[in-house]
Amino acid sequence: MREQDHSGERVAKVIARARLASRREAETWIAAGRVAVNGAVIRSPAINVTAHDGITVDGKALPRRERTRLFLFHKARGVLTSHGDPRGRPTLFDILPKTLPRLISVGRLDLNSEGLLLLTNDGGLARVLELPATGWLRRYRVRAHGRIAQNKLDRLGAGITIDGIHYGPVEATVDRVQGSNVWLTFAIREGKNREVRKVLGHLGLAVNRLIRVSFGPFQLGDLAPGEIAEVKTRMLRDQLGARIVALAGADFSAPVERIIAPTQNSAQVGQARLASGQGGRAPRGRVRAVTAKSASEPASHDPPPDHRSPYPDGAKRRSGRRRPSPASGGPIRARR
């Protein structure tokens, strides 16, 4: 039976790769009888398909698969990592340029967190990058109310269990004290739900600002809040490496779909949503290309303790010609 055929890929995964829906949504469509394989309606997601199988959703063939792409996005506070919100709060998918394909976030940043978020059009890649086994370090700059000694943070290197949940090894360093707050650099490889806040809260610190500055080899650099940049295909392939490319089933040979923006562009939508009092800044209405420094040099991802905007309060944003951010150490270079 097809359910026992281990060749090819699960049909829901193929639908997700075609950018029609998430894998979970595709499984719901299958259960509802909306999906057919080679003309036969299926009801189980436990079916593998190959490139030779014909798949339709509601009687329409799947669109051609697009090349695997990855984008760096600077999420502002007050923006949800979600495709929609019943309370009408702004989501990152509301404010992204409408010329982009359907994107999936690699993990999440909660409402009050900010900084680097990876977005991709490839569901397989998103899942692989989220796995702790992939081993990519996620580095944060954290401001928290309270005091803590460095030797107490050093103990997190062995991991910690809180309320029955075990959190893996943590690299944490006190950078400086600012009034009643302390600035920390905090690095993890798992990214469990609200992990940074829960671990530091367990140590008596109340996090009041949380900024992700890097995810694996990719850094926030000088991206402004609401701005997005695409990693070039050749650089992306090099950064991922052969193992991750194979696990994700990434495809760098397929064409790139060019989408024409509707009359009301993303910048207009973003301004309207963010002007409702949620704060943040709308995107600039364009996508720039970036390069990323090799993952073989992890030390370069460490922002210096005294680095400036957007981290310490009151720092002024640079104006005029864009230069490499002190936070990035210069590894990300924009090409206009």
TISEPA-795005 format. One line per 5 residues: their letters; for each residue x, y, z of C-alpha. Coordinates in steps of 0.1 Angstrom, whole numbers, always signed. Each point is the difference from the previous one (the first is absolute). Layout:
<rs>
a = X,Y,Z  ...
</rs>
This chain:
<rs>
mreqd = +0,+0,+0  +11,+36,-6  +0,+7,+37  +28,-25,+4  +21,+15,-29
hsger = +30,+18,+15  +12,+15,-33  -8,+37,-8  -14,+24,+25  -32,+3,+20
vakvi = -27,+17,-21  -7,+27,+26  +37,+9,-1  -2,+4,-37  -30,+22,+2
ararl = +18,+22,+26  +30,+3,-23  -24,+12,-27  -8,+29,+23  -37,-7,+1
asrre = -2,-6,+37  +20,-11,+31  +5,-37,+4  -26,-1,+28  -25,+18,-22
aetwi = +7,-24,-29  -8,-30,+23  -33,+17,+9  -8,+3,-37  +9,-36,-6
aagrv = -24,-12,+28  -27,+22,-16  +4,-18,-33  +13,+31,-19  +32,-17,-12
avnga = +3,-26,-28  +30,-20,-11  +0,-13,-36  -37,+7,-2  -10,-18,+32
virsp = -11,+19,+31  +21,-8,+31  -10,+3,+37  +32,-9,+17  +32,+22,+2
ainvt = +21,-32,+4  +5,-2,-38  +33,+5,-18  +1,+15,-34  +28,+5,-26
ahdgi = +5,+25,-28  -18,-24,-23  -33,+2,+19  -27,+25,-8  -13,+19,+30
tvdgk = -30,+23,-1  -17,+22,+27  -37,+7,-7  +5,-13,-35  +29,+24,-8
alprr = +36,-12,-5  +27,+11,+24  +20,+30,-12  +36,-6,-10  +24,-1,+29
ertrl = +21,+31,+4  +37,+1,+8  +9,-2,+37  +4,+35,+14  +9,+15,+34
flfhk = -7,+35,+13  +13,+19,+30  -27,+22,+17  +3,+24,+29  -32,-5,+20
argvl = -10,+29,+22  -17,-2,+34  -37,-1,-3  +0,-20,-32  -13,-36,+1
tshgd = +17,-29,-17  -33,-12,-14  -20,+0,-32  -30,+16,+17  -13,+13,+34
prgrp = -37,+1,+10  +8,+31,+21  +13,+19,-30  +35,+4,+12  +27,+4,-27
tlfdi = +17,-32,-12  +33,-2,-19  -19,-15,-29  -22,+31,-2  +30,+23,-4
lpktl = +23,-21,-23  +3,+12,-36  -28,-15,-21  +25,-9,-27  +14,-28,+22
prlis = -12,-37,-3  -19,-17,+28  +25,-1,+29  +4,-21,+31  +18,+12,+31
vgrld = +28,-22,+14  -12,-1,+36  -16,+30,+16  +7,+31,+20  -28,+9,+24
lnseg = -19,+33,-1  +24,+19,+23  +32,-14,-15  +18,+16,-29  +29,-6,-23
llllt = +10,-26,-26  -26,-23,-14  +8,-24,-29  -27,-5,-26  -1,-25,-28
ndggl = -22,-13,-28  +10,-35,+7  -18,-18,+29  +26,-29,+0  +28,+25,+6
arvle = -19,+18,+27  -6,-33,+19  +37,-11,-3  +13,+34,+12  -23,-2,+31
lpatg = +14,-33,+11  +23,+0,+30  +20,-27,-18  +9,+26,-27  +20,+17,+27
wlrry = -3,+36,-12  +7,+25,+28  -26,+27,+6  +15,+30,+17  -19,+27,+18
rvrah = +6,+34,+17  -21,+1,+32  -8,+29,+23  -13,-12,+34  -10,+16,+33
griaq = +21,-13,+28  +36,-11,+8  +18,-33,-6  +35,-12,+4  +19,-14,-30
nkldr = +8,-33,+19  -37,-6,+3  -5,+4,-37  +30,-23,-7  -19,-29,+17
lgagi = -26,+2,-29  +27,-16,-22  -12,-34,+12  -36,+8,-7  -28,+5,+25
tidgi = -34,-16,+8  -29,+23,+9  -35,-13,+9  +9,-34,-15  +12,+14,-33
hygpv = +37,-4,-8  +18,+28,-18  +33,-8,-17  +34,+17,+5  -1,+38,+1
eatvd = +28,+24,-7  -7,+32,+21  +22,+29,+7  -5,+32,+20  +9,+29,-23
rvqgs = -7,+31,+21  -23,+15,+26  -24,+28,-8  -17,+15,+30  -22,-27,+15
nvwlt = +4,-22,-32  +26,-23,-13  +9,-6,-36  +9,-36,-9  +10,-20,-30
faire = -20,-33,+0  +6,-28,-25  -20,-33,-4  -4,-28,-26  -35,-12,+7
gknre = -24,+29,+1  -28,-15,+22  -31,+22,+6  +11,+32,+18  +32,-17,+11
vrkvl = +21,+31,+6  -27,+16,+22  -7,-31,+19  +37,-9,+8  +9,+36,+10
ghlgl = -33,+3,+20  +10,-32,+19  +32,+18,+9  -19,+30,+13  +4,+23,-30
avnrl = -30,+17,-17  +6,+3,-37  -12,+33,-14  +17,+0,-34  +10,-29,-21
irvsf = +17,+3,-34  +12,-29,-21  +32,+11,-17  +9,-32,-18  -13,-34,-11
gpfql = +28,-23,-11  +22,+18,-25  -26,+27,-7  +1,+33,+19  -24,+29,+6
gdlap = +28,+24,-10  -14,+34,-11  -35,-11,-10  -24,+26,+12  -33,-11,+18
geiae = -24,-12,-27  +27,-4,-26  +6,-33,-19  +30,-12,-20  +4,-31,-21
vktrm = +31,-23,+2  +13,-7,-34  -4,-35,-13  +37,-9,-2  +7,+14,+34
lrdql = -30,-18,+15  +11,-33,-14  +35,+5,+14  -13,+10,+34  -24,-29,+3
gariv = +25,-27,-9  -6,-33,-18  -14,-17,+31  -28,+25,+6  -7,+4,-37
alaga = -5,-38,-3  -22,-2,+32  -22,+29,-11  -2,-12,-36  +8,+36,-10
dfsap = -1,+8,-37  +23,+27,-14  -6,-7,-37  -37,+8,-2  -11,+34,-14
verii = -10,+30,+22  -35,+12,-4  -4,+37,-5  -31,+14,+17  -16,+33,-10
aptqn = -10,+20,+30  -37,+10,+3  -10,+37,+0  +2,+3,+38  +35,-10,+7
saqvg = +14,-14,+32  +15,+33,+12  -35,+15,-1  -15,-29,+18  +28,+0,+26
qarla = -3,+37,+6  -38,-3,+6  +4,-30,+24  +30,+14,+19  -16,+34,+3
sgqgg = -27,-15,+21  +22,+5,+31  +19,-32,-1  +33,+17,-7  +28,-12,-23
raprg = +7,+11,-36  -14,-11,-33  +23,-16,-26  +17,+20,-26  -18,-17,-28
rvrav = +30,-18,-15  +22,-30,+6  +37,+4,-1  +26,-27,-4  +25,-10,+26
taksa = +30,-23,+5  +7,-18,+33  +33,-8,+16  +10,-37,+1  -14,-21,+28
sepas = +35,-13,+6  +8,+33,+19  -25,+0,+29  +20,+25,+20  -9,+27,-25
hdppp = -36,-2,+11  +7,+14,+34  -11,+36,+2  +23,+22,+22  -15,+10,+34
dhrsp = -1,+37,-10  -15,-4,-34  -26,+26,-10  -34,+3,-15  -24,-18,+0
ypdga = +10,-15,+34  +8,+25,+28  -27,+25,+8  +3,+35,-13  +24,-9,-28
krrsg = -4,+21,-31  -5,-18,-34  +25,+9,-26  -11,+21,-29  +13,+5,-35
rrrps = +22,-26,-17  -4,-35,+15  +31,-16,+14  +6,-34,+16  -14,+0,+35
pasgg = +23,-3,+30  -23,-28,+12  +7,-21,-30  +38,+3,-1  -4,+7,-37
pirar = -10,-35,-13  -32,+11,-16  +3,+24,-30  -29,+15,-17  -2,+4,-38
r = -24,+25,-12
</rs>
